Amino acid sequence: MLLKVEKLTKYYKCQNTGVFSSIIHKINDKHDVGIENISFSLYEGEILGITGKDHCGKSTLLKLISGLIGPTSGLIEYKGSPCFDEQLRQISEYVSKSNLKLDNKLTLMENIINNFSVGADRSKQVDKAEEFLEILKMKDYEFRELKKVPNEIKGVLTILLGLISTKPILCMDQPFMDLAGLYKNLYIYELKKLAVAGKSIIITSSSKSELTKICNRIIEI
């Protein structure tokens, strides 16, 4: 067992504006529920799927595991020891299209480098990025300005950043969304190779059938 999540809960304060604010306060006792009492384990080399309806807390869960936000209550253990925000950021990579920082005036490779996680071994990740650009058939676009790169290629950036991460846990938030079939198949193949090599991967999707193509196990929240 690599990671253990016990009764993880995240509440958000309600906003006091908007037509429905008073109703939300009444229903949720002055807080919005992000997630509530979620428990599961993650094993080394496992690809774990997290599914559920839209706005059920899938993204919140991944951000908690990656140390980007703190829980209201509950515990996350890594290799048997309690693990908190800064430690989680060192071991878990959170990758999401909504989290990408893109600049159309920079080249594709410059954008990749700008999205490396803090503390990453940059020379090692540049080498890995070069390798995966070749695998994902994106090498011809490496030195083009992002504004001159086709949208379907931009959509693969999330995948690429996940593949080149050196952290032991990879959290991918809705990575299949709007992804062309060719890249989806290449992505699944490369992620399975990473899992065989020992990386633990968590993937969220609203589509359970989509997760069955890649995951060893699926949890519904």
N, C-alpha and C positions, 0 to 999 in steps of 0.2 A: 504494500500500500504506500502510495506516494503522498496523497493529500486526503485529509478527512475534514468534511464540513459538517458541523453539528448545530442544528437549530438556528441557522443563520437567518437573521431578520433585519430588514432595512425599512425604516419609516421616513417619509419626507414630510416636512411641514407644509400644510396647505397654504396656497396663496389666498389672500383675502380679497382678491379682485375677481371680477367676472360674474356673470349671471348666476352660475351654479355653485358659487363658493360656499354659500350657507348650507346647501344640500350636502356638499362634500364633507363639510365640518360635522354635520349631524350624523352622516353615515359612518365616517371613519374616526370619530372621536378626535377631531382636530388634527388628523394626520392622514396622508395618503400612504397606502401600503405599497412598497416596492416589491419586497418578497417577505414571506413569513414562515418561520420554522422549517427551512429547507435543510435536509441532511442527506449526504451521500459520500461515497469514497471514490477516489481516482487512483488507478494503478499505473505503475510504470509501463510505458509502451502501449497504453490503452487509448483508443479514440472514443470519447464519450460524447453522445449527442444529448442536447438539452432542447426540448420542444415544448410548445404550448401556444396558446392564442396570442395575438398581438397585444402588447402592453401588459403581459403577465409577469414581467420582471426578468426576462432572459438576459437582457443587456446589463441590468443592475447586478445580477448574480456574477457575471463575468468581470465586471468592474470591481466588485468586492474581492473576488479571488485574485485579481491582479493588483490589488492595493491602491486603486485609483480613488476609491471612496471607502469610508469606514462603516462598519455595521452598527446598527442600533443595539443588537445583542447577538449572541451566538459566538462560535469559535471556529477558526480554521487552523488545522494542524498540518505541518509539513514534516514528513518522516518522523512522526510521533511527538513533535514539539510544537507548542502554540506559535503561530506566525502572525505578525501584524503588518501594517501598511508598508513600511519601508522594506521589510524583509520580503513581503509578497511581490513588491515591484522588482526585486532582484531575481526572483525565480519564475515569475509569470509574465508572459508577453500578451498584452491585449491588442488585438488588431481589428479595426472596423473601418468601413468606408467613411463613416461619419467623422472619424477621428483623423483622417488624412489631412496633412497640411500641403496643399498643392499650389504651385506658382507656374502659371502658363508661360512665363518668360524664361524659365529655367529648363534645362534638358531633362529627359526622362531619368537619367542616372542621377543628376543633381537633386531631383525630387525624391528619389529613393534614399539618397544619403541624408536629406533633410528630415526624413521620417524614421531614421534609426533611433532606437530607444536610448535614453540617457545611460551613459556608462558602457555602451556597446564597444566591442573591439572593431573599430571602423575598417582597418585594413583587411581583417578576416571577413567582415560582412561585405565589403566591396568585391572581394574574390568570389564569395558565394553568390552575390547578386549577378556577377558576370556569368557564372555557371548556369544559374536558373534563367537568365535572359535567353541564353542559348536553348535550354530545354523547352522553355515556353514559347519559343519562336518569336522573340521580341528583340533580338540582337540588332536588327536593322534600324530600330527606333532609339537605340541607346543614347545617341548624341543629338537627337532632334529636340527642338523646343516642344514642351508639352502641348502647346496650342496646335502644333502640327501633327500630333499623334492621334490616331483614330480612337474614338470613345471606347471601343471594345478592348483596346490595349490598356487604356487608363483603368478600366475595370479590373484588370489583372494585378494592379499594384498592391491591393490588399493581400492577395494570395502570395505575391512575391515577398512582401515584408514578413509574412508569417513563415515562409519557407526558410528565410535566411536568419531568423532569430536563433540565438545561441542559448536561450534560456530553456530550462528543462520542461516547463509547462507552456503550452501555446493555447491561448483563448481566442477563438475566431468567432466574431459576431456577425451572423447572417452572411457568410462568405459566398454563398451560391447565388445571392440575389442579382438578377440581371446578368448572369454570367453565360457566355456562349458555350455551346456543347463541347467544342474542341478543348477550350481552356478548362472547363469543368472536369473532363476526363483526365487531362494531364495533371490537374491539381489533385484529384483524388489519388491518382497513382503515386505522385510525389509525397503526399501526406502519409500514405500507407508505408512508404519506404522510411520516412522519418520515425514512424511508430515502431517499425521493426528494429530500428537502430536505438530505440529506448525513449524517444520523446513521448510525453503524455500530452494529448490534445483534447480540448473541449470545443465543440462546435454547436452553435445555436442555429435553429431554423424553425419557422412556423410550419414547415412541411415535414411530417414524420417520415413519409415515404422517401424523401430526399436523403434523410439521414441514414436510412437502412442500407444505402449503397456503400457507405464508408465506415459507419460506426460499429464498434464491438458491442456497445450497449447504449440504450436510449432511456432517458429519464423525462417524464412529463411533469411540468410544474403548472 
